[in-house]
């Protein structure tokens, strides 16, 4: 069984929907894992959300292209949690939920406290934004 099959089976057996490259370090060298992840991405089993960040994929009903199994709003906090970042709701979301604002929040924005985050996460042109409190 080659590394691509081992990673594919590992992804299928996990409950998580997002993966970082470090999750597969036991399967081989960095180069081997990188090639295997690229191959799985090409076959539509995974989609890339950022540098070293992948998500399980399914085929889109509309376009027939691979898309993440869950929306970016759900997957991004999982990724950030795996990377050790505490995530909260944005100021606009808090105001809307408390009833002090009627403006519906747009985009994917998360509060990350005082941390400075450089990592770009996104899919198909929709990027996650970070709000420092």
Beta strands, then each sheet from edge to edge (+ up, - down):
strand 1: 18-20
strand 2: 46-50
strand 3: 53-59
strand 4: 66-68
strand 5: 88-89
strand 6: 108-111
strand 7: 122-123
strand 8: 126-131
sheet 1: 1+ 3- 2+
sheet 2: 1+ 3- 4+
sheet 3: 5+ 6- 8- 7+
end
